[in-house]
Amino acid sequence: MNLIRQTPRAAQQWLLCGVLGLALLAAPSLPAWSAIEYSDSQRETIVELIEQLEERHYAKLKYDDELSSLHLDNYIKSLDGGKMFFTRADLEDFERFRNSMDEELHAGHLEAGFSIFDRFQQRLEHRLETLVDNLPELVAKMDFTIDEEYVLDPEDRPWARNEAELDDRWRRHLKNQVLSLRLTEKDDAEIVPTLTKRYRNQLKRVRQYNNQDVFQIYANALTELYDPHTNYLSPRRSENFNINMSLSLEGIGAVLQLEDEYTKVARLVPAGPADKQGELRPSDRIIAVAQGEDGEFEDVIGWRLDEVVELIRGPKGSTVRLQVIPSKAPATDARKEITIVRNQVKLEEQSAQKEVLEIPVAGGETMKVGVIDIPAFYIDFEAMRRGEDDYKSTTRDVKVLLDQLRAEDVDGIVIDLRHNGGGSLQEANELTGLFIEYGPTVQIRHSSRRVWRDGKRLRSPYYEGPLVVLINRLSASASEIFAGAIQDYQRGIIVGDRSFGKGTVQTMVPLTEGQLKLTESKFYRISGDSTQHRGVVPDVVFPSLFDPEQIGESALDHALSWDQINPVRHRRYGDISSVIPEVTKLFQSRADTNPDFVYLEDQVGLAEEARAIKRVSLNEATRLEMRDEQEQRALAIENRRRAARGEELLTALEDEFVDEDEELDEDSTNDSDDDRPDVLLSEAGNILVDALLLRQQRYAQHIPLDKGDD
């Protein structure tokens, strides 16, 4: 999949592009204003949208006074989530809309949404103008020896009581931006021009707002109250969505979302250019984009998401350079430059691949474990419809790989679903059929509460050997259906991190203007448990490489909850639960002494501490001390691992930061001279061997002696 704009808040958040970095001073009065007006077609569209939400959405919510109140709060948050524009007086004025927006929108009246936006836009544009006009003077007055702080988390900021409080909030924010540039060794002479260009670009975009922009934000402040995957797509965004889904555009293969003023990487598309290049990571924040090997970087902080997408997208074979704030950087002011050659994601490059692990066991012997890496659940529907006998699909490819691995006499199989974001439900069902004789795979409950089941309907041969499924936080949707079914049938052991928790199904509904992407159904396992929100919980849990508060369904506002329906009668192929305690004990004993696992856990702890920082000092010396301390701790963690492995110690970090994913080669697919093993995959192989040996021991203990034996 190429560059796709997909995020629960993406439909409205791009208008927040300047919320955290726009201006400093407010004038006593605002200039004359020409308000944006809504159209008759938008009146018709909002009525249709509400009807579809109330009748077809899985949550079965009515748009009443209670939801109207939540809609108002969410709309204000969508516009001013950083609490940088509105004052308490504004909020008191908006109270008149709290319990009336439902009646108004049912009747096609959009005055409340456009009125609130009108005030927001005035404040936004005026502060930008003021900042651009006064930036050199404001920067010149800054004193970086004063001990004061800047609050990073908007949740910790109260609404400003008056303009004076807003002014001070902007002053501190601008100071933080300037200090961040200084700490990244930006020349002082470049700072004002850099920020001036940034704010002028933002001002230009503010003046281009139209009624489609306003309507989209207002509508999505309502739709996302139903769930984060239900979104209104304006005509322009709808067109881009359809193009993206057809995979006809070339780019870097990354799913992006907007977070405050930054464009953040939500996930990488398996086998895409960014994934194969290996340096860009989920949760990295893109702050600048350059074209070609030596093009000038364009600052994109505060840009609309669709405009950042257009800048990154380009023809096959061309080069784009990204400047990012790494998600796991030990210092908050770190920067990294990444060069990627654009390309299309080809189906054959997402194909399942195999390898064989040699796992040492007692007595100096080894056991062979086959690994099948499945990056996506793919199928060439067009070739299948044309009746071609050799059309590509996940199940067909895995079946061939299974036969090859069995011919190599492997002792068991690991299915690697890390970073597999899903795909074809049909393939998830058919793939499960390669590992069970027959039976249901998934239950799907419609908003009508009708439940139907899918799975393997006919008995046929299947792989009966030992099986482990490796997942992580980015394993979602179809991956969760497969892993959940294997776990419910007790057909194999699930290891890794808790999966994403995406257990809903969306459908596209055309409207008078634009489209509605609506959640209409929900997935359930054959055990009756939903995959929604909770995801699949591994039998053996590995240290998490991802922050569950940033990545996963549970991190999304208004996500549908986990629940249960009636289970389906199904066969259990083994007593997996009986070996899990011993397998877990063996795994933990290895992890405690494995330098790579210890390193990983140390890095996770360091990242958690960094995420806990809610405010930063605006004193340059204090900030440098904090950065140096973080780098020294990261260096100490790296050197502990090197010492345990007998490697040469470092005197300083070789790069701007040490990235545990790259060091452990956990998800890197780029060619590299680094031959370090994938420690998580190796451990999945160890667990398979542990379970196999434990079963063999138990089987041997229960074999009756033949007559004549001593």
C-alpha positions in Angstrom: 0.0 0.0 0.0 1.3 3.4 -0.8 1.1 6.6 1.3 -2.4 6.5 2.9 -3.9 9.2 5.1 -5.7 7.1 7.6 -6.3 8.1 11.2 -9.2 8.4 13.5 -8.7 12.1 13.8 -7.3 12.7 10.4 -10.5 13.9 8.9 -10.5 17.0 11.1 -7.1 17.4 12.7 -5.2 18.8 9.8 -6.9 22.1 10.5 -5.0 22.1 13.8 -1.8 22.4 11.9 -0.8 25.6 13.7 -2.2 24.9 17.1 1.2 24.6 18.8 3.4 27.1 17.1 1.6 30.0 15.6 1.7 33.3 17.4 2.3 35.2 20.5 0.4 38.3 21.0 -3.3 39.2 20.7 -4.7 42.6 19.8 -7.5 44.2 21.8 -9.9 43.8 18.9 -10.1 41.6 15.9 -10.3 42.9 12.3 -13.4 42.9 10.1 -14.2 39.4 9.0 -15.8 37.6 6.1 -17.3 34.4 7.5 -17.3 31.1 5.6 -20.9 30.1 4.7 -22.2 26.6 4.2 -24.0 25.3 1.2 -27.4 23.8 0.6 -25.8 20.5 -0.5 -24.0 20.4 2.9 -27.3 20.9 4.6 -28.6 17.9 2.8 -25.4 15.9 3.5 -25.5 16.4 7.3 -29.1 15.2 7.4 -28.1 12.1 5.4 -25.0 11.5 7.5 -27.0 11.5 10.8 -29.6 9.2 9.4 -26.9 6.7 8.3 -25.1 6.9 11.7 -28.3 6.3 13.6 -29.6 3.5 11.4 -26.5 1.6 10.4 -23.7 2.2 12.8 -22.8 -0.8 15.1 -23.0 1.3 18.3 -26.7 2.1 17.8 -26.4 5.7 19.2 -29.0 8.3 18.7 -27.9 11.9 18.1 -29.7 13.4 21.1 -29.0 16.1 23.7 -26.4 13.9 25.4 -24.5 13.3 22.2 -24.9 17.0 21.2 -23.1 17.9 24.4 -20.3 15.6 23.6 -20.2 16.8 20.0 -19.7 20.4 21.2 -16.8 19.4 23.5 -15.2 17.3 20.8 -15.5 20.0 18.1 -13.8 22.5 20.4 -11.1 20.0 21.1 -10.7 19.4 17.3 -10.2 23.1 16.7 -8.2 24.0 19.8 -6.9 20.8 21.3 -3.8 22.7 22.5 -5.9 25.3 24.4 -4.0 28.1 22.6 -6.8 30.2 21.1 -10.1 30.1 23.0 -10.5 31.6 26.5 -13.0 30.6 29.2 -15.2 33.5 28.0 -15.4 31.8 24.5 -16.3 28.5 26.1 -19.1 30.2 28.1 -20.4 31.8 24.9 -20.4 28.4 23.1 -22.6 26.9 25.9 -25.7 28.2 24.1 -25.1 25.4 21.5 -24.6 22.5 24.0 -28.1 20.9 23.9 -29.3 22.3 20.6 -26.9 21.1 17.9 -28.8 17.8 17.6 -32.1 19.5 16.7 -30.3 21.9 14.4 -28.4 19.2 12.5 -31.4 17.0 12.1 -33.0 19.9 10.4 -29.9 20.7 8.3 -28.9 23.8 10.1 -25.1 24.3 10.5 -24.9 27.7 12.2 -23.3 26.4 15.4 -20.4 24.7 13.7 -19.7 27.5 11.3 -20.1 30.2 14.0 -17.5 28.5 16.3 -15.1 28.0 13.5 -15.5 31.6 12.4 -14.1 32.7 15.8 -11.4 30.1 15.8 -10.2 31.2 12.3 -10.1 34.9 13.3 -8.0 34.1 16.4 -5.8 31.8 14.4 -5.2 34.2 11.5 -4.7 37.2 13.7 -2.1 35.5 15.9 -0.2 34.3 12.8 -0.1 37.8 11.4 1.1 39.2 14.7 3.8 36.6 15.0 5.1 37.1 11.5 5.2 40.9 12.0 7.0 40.7 15.4 9.2 37.6 15.2 12.7 39.2 15.1 11.9 41.4 18.0 10.3 38.6 20.0 13.3 36.2 19.5 15.8 39.0 20.3 14.2 39.5 23.7 14.4 35.9 24.8 16.5 35.1 27.8 17.5 31.4 28.0 19.1 31.7 31.5 15.7 32.2 33.3 14.3 29.2 35.1 10.8 28.7 33.6 8.9 25.7 32.0 6.8 24.9 29.0 3.9 22.5 29.5 4.0 19.8 26.7 0.8 18.0 27.4 -2.3 20.0 26.6 -4.3 17.9 29.1 -2.2 19.6 31.8 -3.1 23.1 30.6 -6.2 24.8 31.9 -8.2 27.0 29.6 -6.8 30.5 29.7 -8.8 33.0 31.8 -8.0 35.9 29.5 -5.9 37.1 26.7 -2.9 37.8 29.0 -2.7 34.1 29.9 -2.8 33.2 26.3 -0.1 35.7 25.5 2.2 34.1 28.1 1.4 30.6 26.8 2.4 31.7 23.3 5.5 33.4 24.6 6.7 30.1 26.2 5.8 28.1 23.2 7.7 30.2 20.8 10.7 30.2 23.2 10.5 26.4 23.3 10.6 26.3 19.5 13.6 28.6 19.3 15.4 26.6 22.0 14.7 23.3 20.2 16.3 24.7 17.0 19.3 26.0 19.0 19.8 22.5 20.6 19.8 20.9 17.1 22.7 23.2 16.3 20.7 25.4 14.1 22.7 28.6 13.5 21.1 31.6 15.3 21.0 33.5 12.1 18.8 30.8 10.5 16.3 30.6 13.3 14.2 33.6 12.6 14.0 33.0 8.8 13.1 29.4 9.4 10.3 30.2 11.7 9.1 33.2 9.6 8.8 31.0 6.6 7.0 28.3 8.6 4.4 30.8 9.9 3.9 32.5 6.6 3.2 29.2 5.0 0.7 28.4 7.7 -0.9 31.8 7.3 -1.3 31.2 3.6 -3.1 27.9 4.4 -5.4 29.5 7.0 -6.6 31.9 4.3 -7.4 29.1 2.0 -10.0 27.4 4.3 -13.3 26.8 2.6 -16.7 25.5 3.6 -15.7 21.9 2.8 -12.9 22.2 5.3 -15.2 23.5 8.0 -17.9 21.0 7.3 -15.5 18.1 7.4 -14.2 19.1 10.8 -17.7 19.7 12.2 -19.0 16.4 10.8 -16.1 14.3 12.0 -16.3 15.8 15.5 -19.6 13.9 15.5 -18.8 10.8 13.6 -15.8 9.9 15.8 -18.0 9.9 18.8 -19.5 6.7 17.3 -16.0 5.2 16.9 -12.6 6.3 15.6 -12.9 4.4 12.2 -16.2 6.2 11.3 -15.2 9.3 9.3 -16.8 11.8 6.9 -14.7 12.2 3.7 -15.1 15.5 1.9 -15.2 15.3 -2.0 -11.5 16.0 -2.2 -10.5 13.6 0.6 -12.9 11.0 -0.8 -11.2 11.1 -4.1 -7.8 10.7 -2.5 -9.1 7.8 -0.4 -10.3 5.9 -3.5 -7.0 6.5 -5.3 -5.0 5.3 -2.3 -7.1 2.1 -1.9 -6.5 1.3 -5.6 -2.7 1.5 -4.9 -2.3 3.4 -8.1 -0.1 6.1 -6.6 3.6 5.9 -6.0 5.2 7.0 -2.7 7.1 5.7 0.3 4.6 3.2 1.7 3.7 4.8 5.0 0.4 5.5 6.7 0.5 9.0 8.2 -1.6 10.9 10.7 -1.6 14.3 12.2 -0.8 14.8 15.9 -1.0 18.4 17.0 1.2 20.3 14.5 3.3 17.2 13.5 2.8 14.6 10.8 3.4 11.3 12.5 4.1 7.9 11.0 1.2 5.6 12.0 2.6 2.5 10.4 4.7 1.3 7.5 3.3 -0.8 4.6 5.1 -4.2 4.4 7.6 -4.4 1.6 7.1 -0.7 0.8 10.0 1.6 0.1 10.2 3.0 3.6 10.0 -0.5 5.1 12.7 -1.8 2.9 14.9 1.2 3.5 14.7 0.4 7.2 15.2 3.7 9.1 11.7 5.2 9.3 9.7 3.9 12.3 6.1 4.1 13.6 5.6 7.2 15.7 8.5 9.1 14.1 7.4 12.7 13.5 8.2 14.2 10.0 9.2 17.9 10.3 10.7 18.6 6.9 10.7 17.2 3.4 13.2 17.6 0.6 13.2 16.5 -3.1 16.1 14.7 -4.6 19.6 14.1 -3.2 20.4 17.8 -2.6 17.0 19.6 -2.7 16.3 22.2 0.0 14.3 21.0 3.0 10.7 22.3 3.2 9.6 22.8 6.8 6.2 21.0 7.2 5.4 21.6 10.8 1.9 22.9 10.9 1.0 21.8 7.4 -2.3 20.2 6.4 -1.9 16.4 6.3 -3.0 16.1 2.6 -0.4 18.7 1.6 2.4 16.8 3.4 1.2 13.6 1.6 1.4 15.4 -1.8 4.9 16.6 -1.0 6.1 13.1 0.0 4.4 11.4 -2.9 6.1 11.4 -6.3 7.1 9.4 -9.4 8.7 5.9 -9.2 12.5 6.1 -8.9 12.6 9.6 -7.6 14.2 10.4 -4.2 12.6 12.1 -1.2 14.4 13.1 2.0 12.7 13.3 5.3 13.8 15.1 8.4 12.2 13.4 11.5 12.1 13.5 15.2 12.8 9.8 16.1 10.1 8.2 18.2 12.7 6.6 20.4 15.3 9.3 20.5 16.9 9.7 23.9 16.8 13.5 23.6 13.6 15.3 22.8 15.4 17.7 20.5 17.0 15.0 18.3 16.8 15.1 14.5 17.5 12.4 11.9 17.6 12.6 8.1 16.2 9.7 6.0 16.6 9.2 2.3 14.0 7.0 0.5 13.6 6.2 -3.2 9.9 6.2 -4.1 8.3 3.1 -5.7 5.1 1.2 -5.9 4.4 -1.6 -3.5 4.3 -4.8 -5.6 2.1 -7.8 -4.7 5.0 -10.2 -5.1 7.1 -8.2 -2.7 4.5 -8.6 0.0 4.5 -12.4 -0.5 5.1 -14.8 2.3 8.8 -15.8 2.7 10.5 -18.7 4.6 13.7 -19.4 6.4 15.0 -22.1 8.7 16.3 -21.5 12.3 18.9 -23.8 13.9 17.9 -24.0 17.6 20.6 -25.5 19.9 19.4 -28.1 22.5 21.0 -30.2 25.2 23.8 -32.4 24.2 25.2 -30.1 21.5 22.5 -31.0 19.0 20.2 -28.6 17.1 16.6 -28.7 16.0 15.3 -27.1 12.8 12.4 -24.6 13.0 10.8 -23.3 9.9 9.7 -19.7 9.8 7.1 -18.3 7.5 7.0 -14.5 7.4 3.6 -13.2 6.3 3.7 -9.3 5.8 0.0 -9.0 4.7 -3.1 -11.1 3.9 -3.1 -10.5 0.2 -5.0 -12.0 -2.8 -5.1 -11.0 -6.5 -8.9 -10.7 -6.8 -8.7 -9.6 -10.4 -6.7 -12.7 -11.5 -9.0 -14.9 -9.4 -12.1 -13.4 -11.1 -10.5 -14.0 -14.5 -10.3 -17.7 -13.6 -6.5 -17.8 -13.7 -5.2 -21.0 -12.1 -2.0 -19.5 -10.6 -3.4 -16.3 -9.0 -1.4 -15.1 -6.0 -2.8 -15.3 -2.5 -1.4 -15.7 1.1 -2.8 -19.2 1.5 -1.5 -20.5 -1.8 2.0 -19.2 -1.1 2.1 -20.4 2.5 0.9 -23.9 1.4 3.9 -24.1 -1.0 6.3 -22.9 1.7 4.9 -25.4 4.2 5.5 -28.3 1.7 9.1 -27.0 1.2 9.8 -26.8 4.9 8.4 -30.2 5.6 10.6 -31.6 2.8 13.5 -30.0 4.8 12.5 -32.0 7.9 11.8 -29.1 10.1 10.7 -29.9 13.6 8.0 -27.2 13.8 6.8 -23.9 12.2 6.7 -20.3 13.4 4.3 -18.0 11.6 5.6 -14.4 11.9 2.8 -11.9 11.8 4.6 -8.9 13.2 3.7 -5.6 11.6 1.0 -7.4 9.5 -1.8 -4.9 9.5 -4.4 -7.3 8.0 -6.0 -7.5 4.5 -8.3 -10.1 3.1 -10.7 -11.7 5.5 -11.0 -14.6 3.1 -7.3 -15.2 3.3 -7.3 -15.2 7.1 -10.0 -17.9 7.0 -8.3 -20.0 4.4 -4.9 -19.7 6.0 -6.3 -21.0 9.3 -7.6 -24.0 7.3 -4.0 -25.0 6.6 -3.6 -25.7 10.3 -7.0 -27.3 11.3 -9.0 -30.1 9.8 -12.1 -28.1 9.5 -14.3 -25.7 11.5 -15.3 -22.0 12.0 -12.6 -19.3 12.1 -14.5 -16.1 12.9 -17.9 -14.7 13.9 -19.2 -11.5 12.4 -22.0 -9.6 14.1 -23.8 -6.9 12.0 -25.3 -3.8 13.5 -28.7 -5.6 13.0 -27.2 -8.1 15.6 -27.4 -10.9 13.1 -24.3 -13.2 13.5 -22.8 -15.3 10.8 -19.7 -17.5 10.8 -16.9 -18.2 8.3 -14.2 -20.8 8.3 -13.2 -24.1 6.8 -16.3 -26.0 5.8 -14.8 -29.3 4.4 -12.4 -31.7 6.0 -9.0 -31.9 4.3 -5.4 -32.6 5.1 -3.6 -29.9 7.2 -0.2 -29.3 8.9 -0.3 -31.1 12.2 3.1 -30.3 13.5 4.2 -27.9 16.3 3.1 -24.3 15.7 4.0 -20.9 17.2 2.5 -17.6 16.0 4.6 -14.5 16.6 2.6 -11.2 16.8 3.2 -7.6 18.0 1.3 -4.4 18.6 1.1 -3.7 14.8 -0.5 -7.1 14.0 -4.1 -6.1 13.3 -7.4 -7.2 11.8 -7.0 -10.3 9.7 -3.8 -11.1 11.7 -5.8 -11.1 14.9 -8.5 -13.3 13.4 -5.9 -15.9 12.4 -3.9 -15.7 15.7 -7.2 -15.8 17.7 -8.4 -18.9 15.9 -5.1 -20.7 16.4 -5.3 -19.9 20.1 -8.9 -20.9 20.5 -8.4 -24.2 18.8 -5.3 -24.7 21.0 -3.5 -25.5 17.8 -0.4 -23.5 18.6 1.2 -21.1 21.0 0.8 -17.3 20.5 3.9 -15.3 21.5 5.0 -11.7 21.4 3.1 -8.5 22.3 -0.6 -7.9 22.6 -2.0 -7.2 19.1 -3.5 -4.0 17.8 -7.2 -4.7 18.7 -8.9 -3.6 15.4 -12.0 -5.8 15.4 -14.4 -3.7 13.4 -15.6 -3.7 9.7 -16.2 -0.5 7.8 -18.3 0.2 4.7 -18.4 3.2 2.4 -21.7 5.1 2.1 -22.1 7.8 -0.7 -23.7 11.1 0.4 -24.9 14.1 -1.5 -21.4 15.6 -0.9 -18.6 13.2 -0.1 -18.7 9.8 1.5 -19.2 8.3 5.0 -16.9 5.5 6.1 -19.0 3.7 8.7 -18.4 0.9 11.1 -21.2 -1.6 10.4 -20.0 -4.9 11.9 -17.7 -6.4 14.5 -15.4 -9.4 14.6 -15.6 -12.1 17.3 -13.5 -15.1 17.9 -15.0 -18.6 18.0 -14.5 -18.4 21.8 -17.1 -15.6 21.7 -14.4 -13.0 22.6 -14.2 -9.9 20.5 -10.8 -9.0 19.0 -11.8 -5.3 19.3 -9.9 -3.1 21.8 -8.3 -5.9 23.7 -6.7 -7.6 20.8 -5.1 -11.1 21.1 -3.2 -11.6 24.3 -0.2 -13.8 23.8 0.3 -17.0 25.8 3.9 -15.9 26.3 4.4 -12.2 26.5 7.6 -10.5 25.1 8.7 -6.9 26.1 6.7 -4.4 24.1 8.5 -2.4 21.5 5.6 0.0 21.2 3.8 2.4 23.5 0.3 1.1 24.0 -0.9 4.7 24.8 0.2 5.8 21.4 -0.3 2.7 19.2 -3.3 0.4 19.1 -7.1 0.5 19.3 -7.1 1.2 23.0 -5.1 4.4 22.3 -7.9 5.8 20.1 -10.6 8.0 21.5 -14.1 6.6 21.5 -13.0 3.1 20.4 -15.7 0.5 20.7 -15.3 -1.7 23.7 -14.4 -5.3 24.1 -17.3 -7.7 24.7 -18.4 -11.3 24.1 -21.1 -13.2 22.3 -22.0 -16.9 22.4 -19.0 -19.2 21.6 -19.1 -21.8 18.8 -18.5 -25.4 19.6 -15.0 -26.3 18.3 -12.4 -28.9 18.6 -9.3 -28.4 20.8 -6.2 -29.9 19.2 -4.0 -30.0 22.3 -3.7 -28.9 25.9 -1.6 -25.9 25.2 -2.5 -24.3 28.5 -0.8 -27.2 30.4 2.6 -26.4 29.0 2.4 -22.6 29.0 3.6 -22.2 32.7 6.7 -24.3 32.1 7.4 -22.7 28.7 7.1 -19.2 30.2 9.5 -20.1 33.0 12.1 -21.4 30.5 11.6 -18.3 28.4 12.0 -15.9 31.4 15.2 -17.7 32.5 16.7 -17.1 29.1 15.5 -13.5 28.9 17.0 -12.7 32.2 20.5 -13.6 31.0 20.1 -12.7 27.3 21.9 -9.4 26.8 19.6 -8.5 23.8 16.5 -9.0 25.9 18.0 -7.1 28.9 18.9 -4.3 26.5 15.4 -4.2 25.0 13.8 -4.0 28.5 16.2 -1.2 29.4 15.3 0.7 26.3 11.6 0.2 26.9 12.0 1.6 30.4 14.0 4.6 29.1 11.3 5.4 26.6 8.6 5.1 29.2 10.4 7.7 31.4 10.8 10.0 28.4 7.0 9.7 27.7 6.3 10.6 31.3 7.9 14.1 30.8 5.0 16.5 30.7 6.9 19.8 30.9 10.4 20.9 29.9 12.7 23.6 31.1 13.2 26.7 29.0 16.6 27.3 30.6 19.2 26.3 27.9 21.8 25.0 30.4 19.1 22.9 32.2 17.8 21.6 28.8 21.3 20.6 27.7 21.9 18.8 31.0 18.7 16.9 30.5 19.7 15.9 27.0 23.2 14.9 28.0 21.8 12.8 30.9 19.5 11.0 28.5 22.3 10.3 26.1 24.6 9.0 28.9 21.8 6.7 30.1 21.3 5.4 26.5 25.1 4.9 26.2 25.2 3.0 29.5 22.4 0.7 28.3 24.2 0.0 25.0 27.5 -0.6 26.7 25.9 -3.1 29.2 24.7 -5.1 26.2 28.2 -4.9 24.5 30.0 -5.9 27.7 27.7 -9.0 28.1 28.4 -10.0 24.5 32.2 -9.3 24.8 32.1 -6.5 22.3 34.1 -3.2 22.3 32.5 -0.5 24.5 31.6 2.9 23.1 32.8 6.2 24.5 29.9 8.0 22.9 26.8 7.2 20.9 27.9 6.7 17.3 24.6 8.1 15.9 22.2 10.8 17.1 20.4 8.1 19.0 20.4 4.3 19.6 17.3 2.7 18.2 16.4 -0.7 19.7 14.5 -1.9 16.6 17.5 -1.3 14.4 19.9 -2.7 16.9 17.9 -5.9 17.4 17.0 -6.1 13.7 13.4 -6.8 14.9 11.7 -5.4 11.9 14.3 -4.2 9.5 14.1 -5.6 6.0 16.9 -3.5 4.5 20.2 -5.1 3.4 22.8 -4.6 6.0 26.2 -5.8 7.0 24.8 -6.3 10.5 24.5 -10.0 11.1 23.0 -9.8 14.5 20.0 -12.2 14.8 16.4 -11.2 15.2 16.3 -12.0 19.0 12.5 -12.1 19.1 12.2 -14.5 16.3 14.9 -16.7 17.7 13.1 -16.7 21.0 9.9 -17.8 19.3 11.8 -20.7 17.9 13.2 -21.5 21.3 9.6 -21.6 22.7 8.5 -23.9 20.0 11.4 -26.3 20.8 10.7 -26.0 24.6 7.0 -27.0 24.0 8.0 -29.9 21.7 10.5 -31.3 24.1 8.1 -31.0 27.1 5.5 -32.9 25.2 7.9 -35.6 24.2 9.0 -36.0 27.8 5.3 -36.3 29.0 4.6 -38.8 26.2 7.5 -40.9 27.2 6.5 -41.0 30.8 3.0 -42.3 29.9 4.1 -45.1 27.4 3.2 -48.5 29.0 6.0 -51.1 29.1 5.6 -54.1 26.9 5.7 -57.6 28.4 9.1 -58.9 28.9 10.6 -55.4 29.4 12.6 -54.8 32.6 
